[in-house]
């Protein structure tokens, strides 16, 4: 029984790590979009 619980814990940790990385990546992309818009506005 303890083994199943341990596996669930590890699986949950991996899932949380994946979600955290995805949100960081999304925030980075959104920042790049904002930077590109600001650069384009600066040129015009």
ChimeraX attribute file (.defattr): number of C-alpha atoms within 10 A of each C-alpha:
attribute: neighborCount
match mode: 1-to-1
recipient: residues
	/A:1	5
	/A:2	7
	/A:3	8
	/A:4	9
	/A:5	10
	/A:6	11
	/A:7	11
	/A:8	12
	/A:9	12
	/A:10	12
	/A:11	12
	/A:12	12
	/A:13	12
	/A:14	12
	/A:15	12
	/A:16	12
	/A:17	12
	/A:18	12
	/A:19	12
	/A:20	12
	/A:21	12
	/A:22	12
	/A:23	12
	/A:24	12
	/A:25	12
	/A:26	12
	/A:27	12
	/A:28	12
	/A:29	12
	/A:30	12
	/A:31	12
	/A:32	12
	/A:33	12
	/A:34	12
	/A:35	12
	/A:36	12
	/A:37	11
	/A:38	11
	/A:39	11
	/A:40	10
	/A:41	9
	/A:42	8
	/A:43	6
	/A:44	5
